Amino acid sequence: MDDERMIFEKEEKERIRHQLQKQERELHDFDVETVAKGLNALEVADASLRDFDNDTNSVRGSMLSLSGSSSTSSFSSQTPL
């Protein structure tokens, strides 16, 4: 039982290490791509931390529903086939 637990813990640590390395690579790639597109990575990071309480566009956008409509005429063609 202890051997199994030790093996599990070792595998778990390896998975965590692998995920952290992957995350580090993805962050680096994002930073490189951001700079290549002419954006400052620090400005992008700062913008993501801003308070958007007074941003009505973001509020409206966040209220959009991604669920399907039960209406029979929603997004359907009104012209006969």
Secondary structure, DSSP 8 states (H G I E B T S, - for coil): -HHHHHHHHHHHHHHHHHHHHHHHHHHHHHHHHHHHTT--HHHHHHHHHS--TT-HHHHHHHT---S----SSTT---S--
